[in-house]
Amino acid sequence: MNERKRQMIESGMKLFAQKGYHSTSIQEIASQSGVSKGAFYLHFDSKEDLTLSIYKFYYQQMMEKVEEVRQMDLDPKVKMTRQIEMLVTSLMENKEFILMHLRDNISLSPQVDDFLLEMKKESFRWTSENLKELFGPAIEPYIVDSSILMEGILDGYSKWLVIDDLEVEPKRLASFIQERIVDVVEGMLEKESEPLITFDNVKQHFPTFEEQDPHSRVKEKLTAIRGKIDSLKMSKQKREDLHGVIDVLLNEIKKDQPQHILFQGMLSHFTGMAAFQKECQQIAQDLNIELI
């Protein structure tokens, strides 16, 4: 993402939070960003398009911080706690913007609806991965129930933080939430309760909400790498080169039979950089290749 587009996204977030969505004009966003109204339309088709970009920007920034913690070699309980702390901190930092969306009754475009569904899927993957890391194979029959309970606890406290302006130290809240999640899941495992909701139930209500095939997972990880490229410090030429590599690999993974040797060679551009290690290893696992 270039600096000018980032500036307009950040200006839009601030103005929406201060004045409200409907009371903020495109001209005001452009002026706040130091660009003309015409320049705004070079990057965004409309105010609704900007809103979608803000959602994506906010979500990407938040998940990058969470992903940094996921890559650390920590005890699973400590790792989960720190990730929750990142989520709570991000929520509190953007409280006014979130309140604006709840207050202004914004009509969302189908594209925003699609993105929110992707966020829902990603949230499920995030909770399930953390729970599996914490409890191992024993949690498999309860993974959907446990994920729903974990999301429910997080959502409940999030509403109190944002809507009711509850003041609590993020680290303390994160530790408390993590402990309660452990209590709930250990209770299910100890009683050997029958699962209430299974993955088949989820797929019945959300046909697209299914376990990903390896190529879809590779596409997801390549997209994650592309997002990280923009957030890391590097030369302009290096950034352009890495984006070029990702574009080639994204096109390749769309094919029915992508060339694995191409991935093996081109991923070498990233394997020497610590920020990309996890994604590269996951891609290698999904494609059954060795990193070089």
Buried (B, 14 or more C-beta within 10 A) or exposed (E): BEEBBBBBBBBBBBBBBEEBBEEBEBEBBBBBBEBEEEBBEEBBEEBBBBBBBBBBBBBBBBBBBBBBBBBEEBEBBEBBBBBBBBBBBBBBEBBEBBBBBEEBEBEBBEEBEEBBEBBEBEBBBBBBEBBBBBBEEEBBBBBBBBBBBBBEBBEEBBEEBBEEEEEBEBBEBBBBBBEBBBEBBEEBBEEEEEBEBBBEEBEEEEEEBEEEEBBEBBBBBBEBBBBBBBEEEEEEEEBEEBBEBBEEBBEBBEEEEBEEEBBBEBBEBBBEBEBBBBBBBBBBEBBEBEBE
